[in-house]
């Protein structure tokens, strides 16, 4: 028996034989060519074919894991369509008289190295995406297509590209384990959306020598047991059976109220990224939408969404929720979320730069267009507006001034809207938590964004696996800020919610309720599990 230890990034247990995937990058040779025009035409045909494949992968991902997680394939499309990327490849072909495959491989390394050398860890992660996009293009040029859907068992690899992950046949694959990766990589997010157990960051301990061996994957703890004894296999088989039985128990909670044993009502809402997530929200009996990440309407496209386009999306969500609360977070762009058509500059520290509400206040025409769209949709359901990354009272005042201006314009045009719409802010920084007694006087509710609050409080980049262990060790600092915010909100007579990964952490549920938290917003598939926990407190 051999035990390996990595980072569990998607919960669950699995038992099966390890199927080790070789390097995903195709092997190519440098070939001299004479007809550069024909080679560029061949390149352009491969680019168009790759774009079609990415469209198909996006649709498949939407159907499997929802629009939010599927956006990676739109990001890949933008990378492939990038003028600098394509111009560089064509330049290599024409100046060095080499085949398109080789030119793409040179571009892959150049752009991947550029991303890898950046200080921001999110941008460093994009190096993997460049390699995935480039390898796809090379395979198209070579007439070779991988088919991950034929793989079965526990898929092992150095790393898995999102395109490989989404095409895995869930009925054949029991888990995946990788040498690299982090809990916030796109592949990990897709795995969670597909409910496939996964462990990453195993390092060199994961070797292809284990190919074909029986193993147990513990997605909770991140432990891999190779050649496990029979008694351990029997124990994990029972755990898997218990998980299935628990799921059946959770389904029985549909329609039941989310209340504690002493009758305290907790609003149990869901986080979504678009219309495709609504079905999962409804199927899991969520009581509302606590976080509609509106930035995903802006990502994965080549131009700014119009006011009417946004309005149609917001209206459709409101109507589908049939009177249940829908909290729309205004554009949270910047840091790890960027769109090439938006007026954004390269920043040395984008996580602390012109992002979220700061971007909106600097680009008021974009912001007001979104607010008009939300207001117009507000008469079709129970919509609230939430502003991200607020750190001061003056920001709230400036934000509300633009909101009131949008209201005035709609009134003058005779366009109906809810003039008493609920407004709130996200508490995502220590500054906002420390000033929550002052900020509470300006809004109707707080929503504590624990992901960013943790990052800014502890000065720990959550996407950096080298320091991610510091989060658990120092969580008490974040919990103190959450408790303070809940107290100040309760004192001011406004409700306070929690969203982010902490909201679905069952070990913290009782703490949140005792602190006075009124609402928890989690991924739809965590709704019923959390309801069960709340009803037992």
Secondary structure, DSSP 8 states (H G I E B T S, - for coil): -EEEE-EEEE--EEEEEEEE---SS------B-S-HHHHHHHHHHHHHHHHHHHHHHHHHHHHHH-HHHHHHHHHHHHHHH-HHHHHHHHHHHHHHTB-HHHHHHHHHHHHHHHHHTSSSHHHHHHHHHHHHHHHHHHHHHHT----GGG--EEEEES---HHHHHTS-TTTEEEEEESS--TTSHHHHHHHHHT-EEEE--GGGS-GGGTT-EEEEETTTTEEEES--HHHHHHHHHHHHHHHHHHHHHHTTTT---B-TT--B-EEEEEESSGGGHHHHHHTT-SEEEEEETHHHHSSSSS---HHHHHHHHHHHHHHTTTSEEEEE----BTTB--TTS-----TTGGGSS-THHHHHHSHHHHHHHHHHHHHHGGGSEEEEEE-S--SHHHHHHHHHHHHHHHHHHHHTT----TT-EEEEEE-SHHHHHTHHHHGGG-SEEEEEHHHHHHHHHT--TT-TTTTHHHHHTHHHHHHHHHHHHHHHHHHT-EEEEESGGGG-GGGHHHHHHHT--EEEEEGGGHHHHHHHHHH-
